[in-house]
């Protein structure tokens, strides 16, 4: 599987982690979350969860207000909570 925009595939033989990393930067803030294959049932399932989370994050960011060109604290907290709850 190839990496996609804002989603990077991690598959290393010597590493303990295999899965997808979501990383998106907007208005001076970077959000990162890892979606492990082991916990989510394989590479296709972890990709599906990561893509869904990415869509939701983009929707929140695009619909948010900005103060002096930066995301508000409320928006940042909302996105962080969404990413935290994405893998349960």
N, C-alpha and C positions, 0 to 999 in steps of 0.2 A: 504494500500500500504506500502511496506517495503522500507527502505532506501537502497541505492546502493552505491557502491564505489564512493566517491567524491560528492554524492548527499544525503542529509539528509532530511527526511520528518518531517515537523513541524505541528502537529495537537494537540493543547491544547484547552480545553474547556474555560479556563479563559484568554487566550491570544488573542490579536487583530490580530495576524498574523497566517494564515494557508497557507502552500505552501511548496515549496522545496528550500533548500539552497545548492548552488554549492560552494564547497570549495576545492581548489587544491593548493598544495604547491610543488614547484620545485625550485631547486637551490637557496634556501634561500629566496624565495619570495612566499607569500601566496595571492591568489586571491579568493575573496568571493563575491557572488551575490545571492540575494533572488528573487524567482519567485513566486509571490502570486497567489493563486487560484482565488481570486475575480477579479483581473485585467485580468487574462488570460483565464477565463471561466471554471474553475474547475480543479480538481487534475490531471486528465489525460492530459489535454492540457498544464498545467504548467509543468508537467513532460516532455512532448515532447519538449517544448521550452528549458528547462534546459538541457536535454540530447543533443540537437543540439548545444547549446552553449558550453557544455563540450567537445564535439568532436572538435569543432572549436578551442577552447583554447588549447587542447592537440596537435592539428596539428601545431599551431603556435609555441608552446613551443618546440616540438620535432624537428621542422625544423629551429630553431634559433641557432645563434652562441652564445657562452658563453665567457666571459672575466673573467679569473681567477676563473672559476667554477661558476660564477653567470650570470644571464640573463642580457642582455644589457638594457639600458634605453629605447631604441627604441622598443624592444620586450615587455617590461613591459607596455609601453604606448599603444602599439597596442592591447594587451590583455585587458587592462583596458577600452579602447574605445569600443572594441567588447562587453564586458560585460555591459557597460553602454548603448549601443544601443540595446542589446538583449531584453529588456523590454521597449517598447515605448508606 
